[in-house]
Amino acid sequence: MVSLPNSPRNTHKSNLFLYPTLIIIFSNLSSLKANHGSPPPQQGHDLVYNLRLSSVGPGCVTGSDVIHDLSGLDLTMKLHYLKAVYFFSSHAVEGLTVMNMKEAMFYLLNDYYITCGRIKRSESSGRPYIKCNDCGIRFVEGVCDETVDEWLETDDDSKRNLLVYHRAIGPELPFSPLVYLQVTLFKCGGISLGLSWAHILGDAFSVSNFINNWGQHMAKVNVNSSPALAPRSLTNTAKPEAPSEPLSAKQVNHVGDLWVLANNCKMETFSFNLTTKHLSNLQAKIGSVSAFDSICALLWRAIAKVREGFEPQIITVCRKDPCHDDSNVLGNNQIIRSIKASFLVGESDLNKLATLIANDQDQVCDERNKIEAAVEKDNGCTDYIMYGSNLTFVNLENAGLYELELNGEKPKLAYYSIQCVGDEGAVLIFPLPHGSAAENEGEPRYLVNLTLPEGQVFKLKAELKRAALL
Protein backbone atom coordinates (compact mmCIF):
# COMPACT_ATOMS: atom_id res chain seq x y z
CA MET A 1 0.00 0.00 0.00
CA VAL A 2 1.34 3.38 -0.97
CA SER A 3 1.83 5.64 2.05
CA LEU A 4 0.62 9.21 2.17
CA PRO A 5 3.09 12.07 2.03
CA ASN A 6 4.07 13.54 5.37
CA SER A 7 3.40 17.10 4.31
CA PRO A 8 0.71 18.79 2.19
CA ARG A 9 1.44 19.59 -1.42
CA ASN A 10 0.99 23.34 -1.81
CA THR A 11 2.80 24.73 -4.82
CA HIS A 12 0.04 27.22 -5.71
CA LYS A 13 2.22 30.34 -5.98
CA SER A 14 0.45 31.25 -9.21
CA ASN A 15 -1.45 29.60 -12.05
CA LEU A 16 1.77 29.61 -14.07
CA PHE A 17 3.40 27.18 -11.65
CA LEU A 18 0.32 25.11 -10.81
CA TYR A 19 -0.13 23.23 -14.05
CA PRO A 20 3.49 22.20 -14.72
CA THR A 21 3.65 20.79 -11.19
CA LEU A 22 0.62 18.58 -11.72
CA ILE A 23 1.23 17.59 -15.34
CA ILE A 24 4.21 15.58 -14.13
CA ILE A 25 1.83 13.18 -12.37
CA PHE A 26 -0.78 12.96 -15.16
CA SER A 27 -1.57 9.60 -16.69
CA ASN A 28 -4.42 8.25 -18.75
CA LEU A 29 -6.62 5.20 -18.54
CA SER A 30 -4.77 3.51 -21.38
CA SER A 31 -1.44 3.85 -19.56
CA LEU A 32 -2.97 2.23 -16.51
CA LYS A 33 -4.14 -0.58 -18.75
CA ALA A 34 -0.65 -0.91 -20.22
CA ASN A 35 0.67 -1.67 -16.73
CA HIS A 36 -2.18 -4.08 -16.16
CA GLY A 37 -0.21 -7.14 -17.24
CA SER A 38 2.62 -6.65 -14.77
CA PRO A 39 2.42 -8.73 -11.60
CA PRO A 40 0.91 -6.77 -8.70
CA PRO A 41 3.08 -5.98 -5.71
CA GLN A 42 2.47 -7.86 -2.49
CA GLN A 43 0.12 -5.54 -0.67
CA GLY A 44 -1.87 -7.99 1.45
CA HIS A 45 -4.87 -7.74 -0.89
CA ASP A 46 -4.27 -8.09 -4.64
CA LEU A 47 -7.76 -7.30 -5.94
CA VAL A 48 -6.86 -3.63 -6.38
CA TYR A 49 -3.20 -2.80 -6.86
CA ASN A 50 -0.65 -0.41 -8.42
CA LEU A 51 -2.05 2.46 -6.37
CA ARG A 52 -0.68 5.85 -7.36
CA LEU A 53 -1.34 8.94 -5.29
CA SER A 54 -1.19 12.60 -6.27
CA SER A 55 -2.84 15.86 -5.23
CA VAL A 56 -5.18 18.10 -7.19
CA GLY A 57 -6.05 21.63 -6.11
CA PRO A 58 -7.94 24.62 -7.52
CA GLY A 59 -6.74 26.04 -10.83
CA CYS A 60 -6.75 29.51 -9.27
CA VAL A 61 -5.19 30.61 -6.01
CA THR A 62 -7.86 31.03 -3.33
CA GLY A 63 -6.02 33.77 -1.48
CA SER A 64 -4.30 34.18 1.85
CA ASP A 65 -5.90 33.85 5.28
CA VAL A 66 -9.20 32.45 3.97
CA ILE A 67 -10.96 30.59 6.78
CA HIS A 68 -14.13 28.47 6.78
CA ASP A 69 -15.67 28.28 10.24
CA LEU A 70 -17.34 25.01 11.17
CA SER A 71 -20.81 25.20 12.69
CA GLY A 72 -21.84 23.16 15.70
CA LEU A 73 -23.71 20.80 13.39
CA ASP A 74 -20.60 20.37 11.23
CA LEU A 75 -18.55 19.50 14.32
CA THR A 76 -21.16 16.93 15.38
CA MET A 77 -20.20 15.08 12.19
CA LYS A 78 -16.41 15.29 12.69
CA LEU A 79 -16.06 11.56 13.51
CA HIS A 80 -18.23 10.46 10.56
CA TYR A 81 -17.09 9.93 6.96
CA LEU A 82 -19.11 9.29 3.81
CA LYS A 83 -18.06 6.86 1.10
CA ALA A 84 -19.45 6.74 -2.42
CA VAL A 85 -18.64 4.37 -5.29
CA TYR A 86 -19.87 4.81 -8.87
CA PHE A 87 -19.43 2.01 -11.45
CA PHE A 88 -19.23 2.76 -15.19
CA SER A 89 -19.00 0.53 -18.25
CA SER A 90 -16.11 0.69 -20.72
CA HIS A 91 -18.34 2.50 -23.23
CA ALA A 92 -19.00 5.29 -20.73
CA VAL A 93 -15.28 6.05 -20.36
CA GLU A 94 -14.24 5.60 -23.99
CA GLY A 95 -11.71 8.32 -24.82
CA LEU A 96 -11.64 9.59 -21.25
CA THR A 97 -8.24 10.01 -19.59
CA VAL A 98 -7.09 10.73 -16.08
CA MET A 99 -5.78 14.01 -17.45
CA ASN A 100 -9.35 14.92 -18.51
CA MET A 101 -10.57 14.08 -15.01
CA LYS A 102 -7.92 16.18 -13.29
CA GLU A 103 -8.37 19.11 -15.63
CA ALA A 104 -12.11 19.15 -14.87
CA MET A 105 -11.28 18.89 -11.18
CA PHE A 106 -9.09 22.04 -11.39
CA TYR A 107 -12.10 24.04 -12.51
CA LEU A 108 -14.52 22.39 -10.08
CA LEU A 109 -12.23 23.09 -7.13
CA ASN A 110 -12.16 26.78 -7.99
CA ASP A 111 -15.73 26.72 -6.67
CA TYR A 112 -15.29 23.97 -4.07
CA TYR A 113 -11.97 25.27 -2.72
CA ILE A 114 -13.14 24.60 0.85
CA THR A 115 -12.70 20.86 0.17
CA CYS A 116 -9.01 21.52 -0.52
CA GLY A 117 -8.35 23.04 2.89
CA ARG A 118 -6.94 21.52 6.06
CA ILE A 119 -8.15 21.44 9.66
CA LYS A 120 -6.56 23.76 12.19
CA ARG A 121 -7.50 24.75 15.71
CA SER A 122 -8.06 28.20 17.17
CA GLU A 123 -5.09 29.12 19.35
CA SER A 124 -7.38 30.75 21.91
CA SER A 125 -10.24 28.22 22.18
CA GLY A 126 -9.02 25.05 20.46
CA ARG A 127 -12.11 25.03 18.21
CA PRO A 128 -11.45 23.39 14.81
CA TYR A 129 -11.85 25.33 11.57
CA ILE A 130 -10.84 24.84 7.93
CA LYS A 131 -7.90 26.83 6.61
CA CYS A 132 -8.58 27.26 2.87
CA ASN A 133 -4.93 26.90 1.82
CA ASP A 134 -5.37 25.04 -1.51
CA CYS A 135 -3.51 21.94 -0.31
CA GLY A 136 -5.86 19.94 -2.51
CA ILE A 137 -7.76 16.68 -2.49
CA ARG A 138 -5.92 13.37 -2.78
CA PHE A 139 -6.30 11.68 -6.19
CA VAL A 140 -5.69 7.91 -6.33
CA GLU A 141 -5.36 5.61 -9.37
CA GLY A 142 -5.60 1.82 -9.17
CA VAL A 143 -6.10 -1.33 -11.26
CA CYS A 144 -8.34 -4.36 -10.75
CA ASP A 145 -8.16 -7.77 -12.49
CA GLU A 146 -11.92 -8.33 -12.35
CA THR A 147 -14.58 -6.94 -14.67
CA VAL A 148 -17.17 -4.45 -13.43
CA ASP A 149 -19.91 -7.08 -13.78
CA GLU A 150 -17.90 -9.64 -11.81
CA TRP A 151 -17.37 -7.09 -9.05
CA LEU A 152 -21.08 -6.18 -8.92
CA GLU A 153 -22.06 -9.84 -8.55
CA THR A 154 -20.28 -10.16 -5.21
CA ASP A 155 -22.19 -10.07 -1.91
CA ASP A 156 -19.11 -8.98 0.05
CA ASP A 157 -19.64 -5.34 1.03
CA SER A 158 -16.14 -5.11 2.49
CA LYS A 159 -14.71 -5.42 -1.05
CA ARG A 160 -16.12 -2.01 -1.92
CA ASN A 161 -13.74 -0.46 0.61
CA LEU A 162 -10.90 -1.41 -1.76
CA LEU A 163 -12.36 1.04 -4.27
CA VAL A 164 -12.39 3.98 -1.84
CA TYR A 165 -9.03 5.14 -0.51
CA HIS A 166 -9.73 6.38 3.00
CA ARG A 167 -7.74 7.87 5.83
CA ALA A 168 -9.27 9.38 8.94
CA ILE A 169 -8.43 12.97 9.80
CA GLY A 170 -5.46 13.28 12.16
CA PRO A 171 -3.43 12.94 14.22
CA GLU A 172 -1.55 15.70 12.33
CA LEU A 173 -4.57 17.81 11.39
CA PRO A 174 -2.80 20.27 9.04
CA PHE A 175 -1.57 17.36 6.88
CA SER A 176 -4.84 15.41 6.55
CA PRO A 177 -6.83 15.74 3.28
CA LEU A 178 -10.60 16.05 3.66
CA VAL A 179 -11.43 14.32 0.36
CA TYR A 180 -9.97 11.29 -1.44
CA LEU A 181 -11.00 10.37 -5.00
CA GLN A 182 -9.99 6.94 -6.34
CA VAL A 183 -10.25 5.92 -10.01
CA THR A 184 -9.99 2.15 -10.47
CA LEU A 185 -9.61 0.60 -13.94
CA PHE A 186 -11.21 -2.84 -14.37
CA LYS A 187 -10.16 -5.62 -16.74
CA CYS A 188 -13.13 -4.91 -19.02
CA GLY A 189 -12.14 -1.27 -19.50
CA GLY A 190 -14.82 0.03 -17.14
CA ILE A 191 -13.99 2.10 -14.08
CA SER A 192 -15.19 2.91 -10.61
CA LEU A 193 -15.04 6.33 -9.00
CA GLY A 194 -14.64 6.06 -5.22
CA LEU A 195 -15.01 9.10 -2.99
CA SER A 196 -14.08 9.37 0.69
CA TRP A 197 -15.55 12.55 2.18
CA ALA A 198 -15.13 14.08 5.64
CA HIS A 199 -18.69 14.67 6.86
CA ILE A 200 -17.72 18.00 8.41
CA LEU A 201 -17.80 19.36 4.83
CA GLY A 202 -21.40 18.39 4.20
CA ASP A 203 -23.96 15.59 4.07
CA ALA A 204 -24.55 12.93 1.42
CA PHE A 205 -26.54 15.41 -0.67
CA SER A 206 -23.46 17.65 -0.77
CA VAL A 207 -21.34 14.68 -1.86
CA SER A 208 -23.72 13.90 -4.72
CA ASN A 209 -23.83 17.55 -5.82
CA PHE A 210 -20.04 17.74 -5.74
CA ILE A 211 -19.48 14.72 -7.96
CA ASN A 212 -22.39 15.59 -10.29
CA ASN A 213 -20.91 19.05 -10.87
CA TRP A 214 -17.55 17.41 -11.59
CA GLY A 215 -19.26 15.32 -14.28
CA GLN A 216 -20.68 18.50 -15.82
CA HIS A 217 -17.20 20.02 -15.92
CA MET A 218 -15.89 16.91 -17.68
CA ALA A 219 -18.69 17.27 -20.23
CA LYS A 220 -18.08 21.05 -20.35
CA VAL A 221 -21.74 21.68 -19.52
CA ASN A 222 -22.67 24.77 -17.46
CA VAL A 223 -19.05 25.07 -16.36
CA ASN A 224 -19.43 28.75 -15.62
CA SER A 225 -22.86 28.63 -13.99
CA SER A 226 -21.93 27.76 -10.42
CA PRO A 227 -20.69 30.57 -8.18
CA ALA A 228 -17.76 29.96 -5.88
CA LEU A 229 -18.78 28.80 -2.42
CA ALA A 230 -18.30 31.50 0.18
CA PRO A 231 -16.49 30.49 3.38
CA ARG A 232 -18.59 30.66 6.53
CA SER A 233 -17.72 33.03 9.36
CA LEU A 234 -19.17 32.60 12.84
CA THR A 235 -17.55 35.70 14.30
CA ASN A 236 -20.76 37.64 14.80
CA THR A 237 -23.13 34.70 15.08
CA ALA A 238 -25.05 34.40 18.34
CA LYS A 239 -24.90 31.00 20.00
CA PRO A 240 -28.24 29.19 19.84
CA GLU A 241 -30.09 28.36 23.01
CA ALA A 242 -31.18 24.78 23.55
CA PRO A 243 -34.52 24.21 25.26
CA SER A 244 -33.56 20.56 25.83
CA GLU A 245 -30.86 18.05 24.96
CA PRO A 246 -31.17 16.44 21.52
CA LEU A 247 -32.23 12.81 21.27
CA SER A 248 -30.51 12.30 17.92
CA ALA A 249 -26.91 13.03 18.97
CA LYS A 250 -24.80 12.09 21.96
CA GLN A 251 -21.51 13.11 23.48
CA VAL A 252 -18.61 10.63 23.27
CA ASN A 253 -15.22 10.42 24.89
CA HIS A 254 -12.76 13.05 23.72
CA VAL A 255 -10.73 11.79 20.75
CA GLY A 256 -8.08 14.53 20.54
CA ASP A 257 -6.62 15.09 17.08
CA LEU A 258 -7.26 11.60 15.67
CA TRP A 259 -10.86 11.80 14.49
CA VAL A 260 -11.87 8.16 14.79
CA LEU A 261 -14.84 6.80 16.76
CA ALA A 262 -14.06 4.10 19.33
CA ASN A 263 -16.95 1.60 19.25
CA ASN A 264 -17.79 -0.75 22.09
CA CYS A 265 -18.21 -3.60 19.60
CA LYS A 266 -17.08 -4.52 16.11
CA MET A 267 -19.39 -3.15 13.42
CA GLU A 268 -20.29 -4.95 10.18
CA THR A 269 -21.80 -3.62 6.96
CA PHE A 270 -24.02 -5.55 4.57
CA SER A 271 -26.54 -4.62 1.91
CA PHE A 272 -29.43 -6.16 0.01
CA ASN A 273 -31.79 -5.23 -2.82
CA LEU A 274 -35.53 -4.68 -2.55
CA THR A 275 -37.28 -5.47 -5.80
CA THR A 276 -40.54 -4.05 -7.08
CA LYS A 277 -42.26 -7.24 -5.95
CA HIS A 278 -40.86 -6.89 -2.43
CA LEU A 279 -42.12 -3.32 -2.21
CA SER A 280 -45.55 -4.20 -3.56
CA ASN A 281 -45.98 -6.98 -0.99
CA LEU A 282 -44.72 -4.75 1.82
CA GLN A 283 -46.92 -1.80 1.00
CA ALA A 284 -49.94 -4.07 0.59
CA LYS A 285 -49.53 -4.93 4.28
CA ILE A 286 -48.85 -1.38 5.44
CA GLY A 287 -50.99 0.91 3.36
CA SER A 288 -50.49 4.29 1.73
CA VAL A 289 -47.13 5.44 3.05
CA SER A 290 -43.92 5.99 1.10
CA ALA A 291 -41.54 3.18 0.21
CA PHE A 292 -38.92 4.71 2.52
CA ASP A 293 -41.27 4.80 5.52
CA SER A 294 -42.35 1.22 4.82
CA ILE A 295 -38.75 -0.02 4.67
CA CYS A 296 -37.87 1.85 7.88
CA ALA A 297 -40.82 0.27 9.69
CA LEU A 298 -39.88 -3.22 8.52
CA LEU A 299 -36.23 -2.89 9.56
CA TRP A 300 -37.01 -1.14 12.85
CA ARG A 301 -39.21 -4.05 13.90
CA ALA A 302 -36.78 -6.69 12.62
CA ILE A 303 -33.83 -5.15 14.50
CA ALA A 304 -35.97 -4.84 17.63
CA LYS A 305 -36.67 -8.58 17.49
CA VAL A 306 -32.98 -9.34 17.05
CA ARG A 307 -31.92 -7.29 20.08
CA GLU A 308 -34.00 -9.37 22.50
CA GLY A 309 -35.03 -7.06 25.32
CA PHE A 310 -32.83 -4.14 24.24
CA GLU A 311 -34.97 -3.01 21.34
CA PRO A 312 -34.49 0.54 20.01
CA GLN A 313 -37.35 2.69 21.27
CA ILE A 314 -35.93 5.82 19.63
CA ILE A 315 -34.73 6.10 16.04
CA THR A 316 -33.25 9.00 14.08
CA VAL A 317 -34.47 9.74 10.55
CA CYS A 318 -32.53 11.96 8.11
CA ARG A 319 -34.08 13.40 4.97
CA LYS A 320 -33.23 16.06 2.41
CA ASP A 321 -34.28 19.56 3.41
CA PRO A 322 -36.37 20.97 0.53
CA CYS A 323 -35.40 24.48 1.65
CA HIS A 324 -31.75 23.68 0.84
CA ASP A 325 -32.10 22.57 -2.77
CA ASP A 326 -29.16 24.57 -4.14
CA SER A 327 -26.77 22.14 -5.83
CA ASN A 328 -23.88 24.56 -5.31
CA VAL A 329 -24.09 24.71 -1.52
CA LEU A 330 -21.94 22.55 0.74
CA GLY A 331 -23.15 21.88 4.23
CA ASN A 332 -24.80 19.59 6.74
CA ASN A 333 -28.28 20.69 5.82
CA GLN A 334 -30.27 17.45 5.98
CA ILE A 335 -33.29 17.34 8.29
CA ILE A 336 -32.58 15.30 11.44
CA ARG A 337 -35.59 14.05 13.40
CA SER A 338 -35.91 11.71 16.35
CA ILE A 339 -38.93 9.39 16.62
CA LYS A 340 -39.91 7.69 19.85
CA ALA A 341 -42.20 4.68 20.19
CA SER A 342 -44.23 4.37 23.38
CA PHE A 343 -44.91 0.68 22.76
CA LEU A 344 -42.97 -2.55 22.17
CA VAL A 345 -41.53 -2.21 18.68
CA GLY A 346 -40.74 -5.90 18.15
CA GLU A 347 -44.37 -6.89 18.72
CA SER A 348 -46.00 -3.97 16.95
CA ASP A 349 -47.96 -3.83 13.71
CA LEU A 350 -45.97 -2.61 10.69
CA ASN A 351 -48.69 -0.16 9.77
CA LYS A 352 -48.47 1.44 13.23
CA LEU A 353 -44.71 1.90 12.92
CA ALA A 354 -44.86 3.21 9.36
CA THR A 355 -47.60 5.69 10.28
CA LEU A 356 -45.53 6.92 13.23
CA ILE A 357 -42.57 7.54 10.92
CA ALA A 358 -44.67 9.14 8.16
CA ASN A 359 -46.66 11.43 10.48
CA ASP A 360 -43.43 12.62 12.07
CA GLN A 361 -42.83 14.82 9.04
CA ASP A 362 -45.74 17.02 10.08
CA GLN A 363 -44.39 17.66 13.57
CA VAL A 364 -41.96 20.37 14.63
CA CYS A 365 -39.25 17.99 15.80
CA ASP A 366 -36.26 18.81 13.60
CA GLU A 367 -33.34 18.56 16.03
CA ARG A 368 -30.70 20.49 14.12
CA ASN A 369 -31.00 23.54 16.36
CA LYS A 370 -30.85 21.38 19.49
CA ILE A 371 -27.72 19.64 18.22
CA GLU A 372 -26.13 22.96 17.31
CA ALA A 373 -26.82 24.38 20.75
CA ALA A 374 -25.51 21.29 22.57
CA VAL A 375 -22.20 21.44 20.71
CA GLU A 376 -21.86 25.19 21.17
CA LYS A 377 -22.12 24.91 24.95
CA ASP A 378 -18.42 23.99 24.99
CA ASN A 379 -17.54 26.17 21.99
CA GLY A 380 -17.34 23.17 19.67
CA CYS A 381 -14.58 21.44 21.63
CA THR A 382 -16.68 18.49 22.86
CA ASP A 383 -16.99 15.40 20.65
CA TYR A 384 -20.40 14.17 19.51
CA ILE A 385 -21.78 11.59 17.10
CA MET A 386 -25.11 11.46 15.26
CA TYR A 387 -25.12 8.27 13.15
CA GLY A 388 -25.52 5.34 15.51
CA SER A 389 -26.28 7.36 18.62
CA ASN A 390 -29.74 5.93 17.93
CA LEU A 391 -30.59 3.48 15.17
CA THR A 392 -30.37 5.94 12.26
CA PHE A 393 -32.20 5.82 8.92
CA VAL A 394 -31.07 8.01 6.01
CA ASN A 395 -33.28 8.66 2.99
CA LEU A 396 -31.20 9.21 -0.17
CA GLU A 397 -34.10 8.96 -2.64
CA ASN A 398 -33.69 12.60 -3.68
CA ALA A 399 -29.91 12.75 -3.63
CA GLY A 400 -29.52 12.62 -7.42
CA LEU A 401 -27.20 9.60 -7.29
CA TYR A 402 -27.68 8.85 -10.99
CA GLU A 403 -27.26 12.39 -12.31
CA LEU A 404 -23.52 11.85 -12.82
CA GLU A 405 -22.88 11.04 -16.47
CA LEU A 406 -19.75 10.10 -18.41
CA ASN A 407 -20.07 10.30 -22.19
CA GLY A 408 -23.81 10.63 -21.68
CA GLU A 409 -24.08 7.36 -19.72
CA LYS A 410 -25.25 7.01 -16.15
CA PRO A 411 -23.55 4.70 -13.63
CA LYS A 412 -24.36 1.00 -13.59
CA LEU A 413 -24.55 1.37 -9.80
CA ALA A 414 -24.06 4.15 -7.24
CA TYR A 415 -23.35 2.92 -3.72
CA TYR A 416 -23.10 5.03 -0.53
CA SER A 417 -22.03 4.06 2.99
CA ILE A 418 -20.99 5.68 6.27
CA GLN A 419 -17.65 5.12 7.98
CA CYS A 420 -17.53 5.35 11.79
CA VAL A 421 -21.07 4.58 12.94
CA GLY A 422 -22.05 4.41 16.61
CA ASP A 423 -23.09 1.14 18.27
CA GLU A 424 -26.82 1.54 17.59
CA GLY A 425 -26.20 1.27 13.84
CA ALA A 426 -27.26 3.10 10.69
CA VAL A 427 -29.31 2.28 7.58
CA LEU A 428 -28.97 4.05 4.21
CA ILE A 429 -31.80 3.58 1.70
CA PHE A 430 -31.34 4.69 -1.89
CA PRO A 431 -32.74 3.87 -5.32
CA LEU A 432 -31.19 1.63 -7.95
CA PRO A 433 -31.22 2.65 -11.62
CA HIS A 434 -34.55 2.17 -13.40
CA GLY A 435 -34.96 -0.97 -15.46
CA SER A 436 -32.01 -2.86 -13.94
CA ALA A 437 -33.57 -6.34 -13.91
CA ALA A 438 -36.67 -5.16 -12.05
CA GLU A 439 -39.85 -7.15 -12.58
CA ASN A 440 -41.49 -4.17 -14.28
CA GLU A 441 -38.99 -2.04 -16.11
CA GLY A 442 -39.01 1.60 -15.02
CA GLU A 443 -40.38 0.99 -11.53
CA PRO A 444 -37.96 1.93 -8.73
CA ARG A 445 -36.05 -0.58 -6.69
CA TYR A 446 -33.99 0.16 -3.60
CA LEU A 447 -30.64 -0.81 -2.18
CA VAL A 448 -30.51 -1.00 1.61
CA ASN A 449 -27.12 -0.59 3.29
CA LEU A 450 -26.90 -1.45 7.00
CA THR A 451 -24.07 -1.03 9.49
CA LEU A 452 -24.77 -2.87 12.76
CA PRO A 453 -22.91 -4.60 15.59
CA GLU A 454 -21.32 -7.74 14.16
CA GLY A 455 -23.18 -10.11 16.47
CA GLN A 456 -26.57 -8.84 15.26
CA VAL A 457 -26.00 -9.17 11.52
CA PHE A 458 -26.37 -12.97 11.31
CA LYS A 459 -29.62 -12.86 13.33
CA LEU A 460 -31.00 -9.99 11.25
CA LYS A 461 -30.29 -11.85 8.01
CA ALA A 462 -32.24 -14.82 9.39
CA GLU A 463 -35.13 -12.49 10.26
CA LEU A 464 -35.09 -10.98 6.76
CA LYS A 465 -35.08 -14.47 5.21
CA ARG A 466 -38.19 -15.32 7.20
CA ALA A 467 -39.76 -12.21 5.70
CA ALA A 468 -38.73 -13.47 2.21
CA LEU A 469 -36.47 -10.45 1.62
CA LEU A 470 -33.18 -12.35 1.26
C-alpha angles and dihedrals in degrees: 000000000000112000123228120252116263094230134039119262106238113159095142098129089134140335088263091065098035100072100045089051093055099037088069089068097042119121134162135230092256092056090052088052091050089060090046095095096056116099112263119246118253102266101151092256118048100186091094117025146150090061114189122190130201138151129246123193138173118302089230128050111256095211137248127299095010109159131186111203116215117228123225089257091052090052091050086064097048094108094047127084130189124220126196130182125189121190121206133184123239090255091058092057099039108140093005118129135190086246089060090051094050094045090054089047091056090060095041092052091054084073098031096044090137088073089060094058131097133232119258133168129235109254091219102043106013091234113151121241136166118256105208095217100144094243087147140219121289114254117202130190124196143164131227128195094212128081121246091249092051090051093049091052093064122101093203107108092186089068090068089065087069088065094054117063105213137180124170118237113267166327085167098038098189090057099047118101116222095211133040122189118193124192112196121190115212128208091254093056094256122122143210125218111210121190127192110193131185105232092220086077095058147302130283090279089059090050092053092047091049095053094040090054089049089056090052090052090051089052090043090234119148089343092157098041101084118080120222113268112253117228115245122243122197096183096112098025116120115231112250120243118233118217089195141353115279119252093206099061134043138193118250134192114291111269100191115207098335103084100207126125116235107217124201090225139023113273125216131197126210135159140200138185127246112208128207089259092053091051094047092052092045096049091046087063096043107036135220104352128114123277090247094054090047093051091047091052092049094049095041090057094042093051090046090056091049094052093060107210096351097075118161108257092178126049132180120225123196123196137166114275107233089205089064100055097134108123091204097059123096118203150101094274103141118123112255117199132172120215123197126198118210092197139056105289097197092058098038131110115260091229091056092052094044091049090050090053095043096047090050089077090069094054127087096242104119103141100199093105091047091051091047092051094047092054093044092056088081094033093256095300097112119087121238138171131206107180108073097009080107125004097286128208121195122196111210096168092115098039095104093235092164098046091092109099133184115194087348094303126119123222120279086225137359114201127187130188140165124240118210105025123178122248095268091065138226136245125204117196120192138155127261121222115283117262096016098143093307117154091246112031114236096026114116124255126189138224115213118204117192131187112191140150108292095240092058099051097076091049092047092051089053090050091050091049089054087054089051092242098119 
